Amino acid sequence: MIPLPSSFKIISREGNQAVFEIGGLYPGYGLTVANSLRRVLLSSLSGTAITKVHIEGAPHEFSTISHVKEDVIQILLNLKKLKFILPDEQPQQVSLEAKGEKKITGADFNLSPQVKIANPSQHIATLTSSKANLVMTLTVESGTGYQSVEQRQSEKSVVGEMLLDANFSPVERVSYRVENMRVGDRTDFNRICLTIETNGVISPEEALINSCLRLKEHFELISQSFQPEKKPKAAAKKESKKESQKSDNKKEATAKKMKIEELGLSARVASSLEEGGIKTVAGLLTKSVDKILEIPGMGDKGLDEIKKALKKLDLKLKE
């Protein structure tokens, strides 16, 4: 039997970057595991990005704005560096209205209470005169991976609204190093040193956990699809309803002891539940659908995610 990895730890943590060590991997598995994680980290995690921008007095991206140092192209490039945290997967609009001589940063935008900017100090533009007036509206959306404007051709835009390519990935850089290590008498086992840097919307630890869950879901789906159907044995048919009920009760009791983070929910949904005071599955089951939707940051998609996770445990929310 091929042994599983035997050691996991964080070697260093600085800001939005962390270095993880995964040791004790069977020979050859270091490259397989590291490359799979890197692909998922960079392309398959949900994030946010600005998809549309409307700047008053700027009909297209090649325009200039009176009394503003940067041209529209430079302003758009600065805007794309903003990292938003949204309450759910629904598009949100944020606005800015600034007058007079000043420097504009992400902190100057008007946000709803549930929308946050992870890097509010990001520079946007410089107003160079007391006569300057900069008004803009941004559309921020959730998504996965990279989407060009051409891929979103079905979107309708109004006159003066500029569409942007969107990089939704919350992970900015991933690198790894695979080296040999000793396990017992063998020196050809693998160790992975994995470096993950995020944009601040999620932590490196959350990014690694979510990527592992994505891979697990895919492999489980494939393996279950090809399992032969098991014919019930005679002994299993004769099992009494009482014994079956005891087994179901035991499974339910075990499931209720689980913590919310063990359900495999997305980081956004799990965080909303914990902020709403729900720490365990048992606590979740005491809430009705309406009560769950009242939690700040929780939407219909988040509710569907919770229902699917509970369904895997043969549990469901109160109606």
C-alpha angles and dihedrals in degrees: 000000000000109000121235124235112289105198137041128175146144110250097188140356125195123162109308094345129087135173116217128195121209111184140179096045118160113256110284095015094095094073093039095053097038096049092046092051092047092052092051094043093055100040114021110048121100120245143145136262141169109259103172134031130188116189117186110241094015112098094178142008094266093062129109126216124223115254092005117117096209123064120232094264091056091046090052091050090052091048091053088061092062113106115208131196111209128197093228141348094280117112114258132201123218126184141202131200117176132168135184133024109323147110116264121217136170089271090069095067121105107239134182113244093259097048117083137181115223093203107034092164092067109127115238109169145334121236108208103189142042086241093060118120122180120184123172142158124207130198112213121194139180122237148131131264124339124327123185124209088252091059089056096049091133090068116103120222130193124229110287094018114123121210118216135203106250128219103190097175112117089202115085103179137013127179134162142191124204118203137167123258138180121260112174109312094341125090100185100079116118134246123192123209103194121189118198126183120185133189093247097261089101131013124251088249092055090048092053093046093049093048091051090051091051091054092045092053092052096047093045091051092051095046093047092049093062101040112118116241111260117228112225114251122233091246091053091052091055094053109125123242089240094060090046091051091050090052092049091048091051092051091048092050091050092048092051090057091059119110120237093250089059092063092077093239122158115271091250096054094042091050092050091052093049091048087052089057096256109132104156140038089247090058090047092054091056090063124084123224090257092052091050091052090052091063110106111256095018119123138168093276091052090049091051090051090053092048092051092050092050092046089061087060093045089248133121140188124260113267 
